[in-house]
Amino acid sequence: GRMLQPLSSMNAAAKLAASGDLSQRLDLSGPRDEIHDLADTFDNMLDSLERSFSVHRRFAANASHELRTPLATTQTMIDVALSDPQASAEDLRRVLTRVLETNRANRETIDALLDLADAQSGKLAHEDVDMEVTVRDALSLIAPEVAEHRLHVSTHLLPARVPGDPVLLRQSVSNLLRNAARYNVEGGRITVGMACLDDGVRLTIRNEGPVVSPESVESLCEPFVRGEGRGRTRGSGHGLGLAIVTAVATAHNGELRLSANPDGGLTAVLELPVGEAEDTSSATGANA
């Protein structure tokens, strides 16, 4: 009868969903009861699934484009070189150098995709990670870029340990620092600070780049978003750095927050739940 009609509709929608069609909704009307609540929950589940599949389809399309484009560029460079019978050894050497650079960028994209997959899989190593050492290691990785562009780095670090995956946490901190350097102005400043919370540790990284609109900040953690309008001053990147940090933070029950500085640049705040920690009452500072 009429009591069973919503269940029949739900059954039909479930069969469509199982076949890949997530467009059907029950949109049950009438008085609020258990059946109505169940129908609303079912519709919300389909909404969530549809959004998730849409995100994955867009990600797959973007990833395919990111990998296909440099391969096509490489093929074009090689075809042009082979079609020129007058090409000198120096000409061929220049082509091979560009091919090597393109392949290196492609490998970086593939590595980033694998990092993102690892973070999203939830299969993390669980070790006692010294975040102060992690930040210092990451700072050493960007030291050449800091020196080349005369950036000023000020730090206020604290002894703090968190349970987690040391490789992914180091990659996340490196991504944040690399972004702070890449989207900076010549001779700009990067400020790195740590704070110990009651139940975690907070890492704050601030730079002095161009002014960023609050609207664009919301999309910066999406895969393959490269910060259009942020006035990139150097480098190219693959647009996965902040997406990786977000996924790693989520996998560690933490959070990444971004905010635009009124005078330009971004402030990134990474919060992670703390494990067994050392005495955090002392602080160390360094300048580079």
Secondary structure, 3 states (H helix, E strand, C coil): CCCCHHHHHHHHHHHHHHCCCCCCCCCCCCCCCHHHHHHHHHHHHHHHHHHHHHHHHHHHHHHHHHHHHHHHHHHHHHHHHHHCCCCCHHHHHHHHHHHHHHHHHHHHHHHHHHHHHHHHHCCCCCEEEEHHHHHHHHHHHCHHHHHHCCCEEEEEECCCEEEECHHHHHHHHHHHHHHHHHCCCCCCEEEEEEEECCCEEEEEEEECCCCCCHHHHCCCCCCCCCCCCCCCCCCCCCCCHHHHHHHHHHHCCCEEEEEECCCCCEEEEEEEECCCCCCCCCCEEEEC
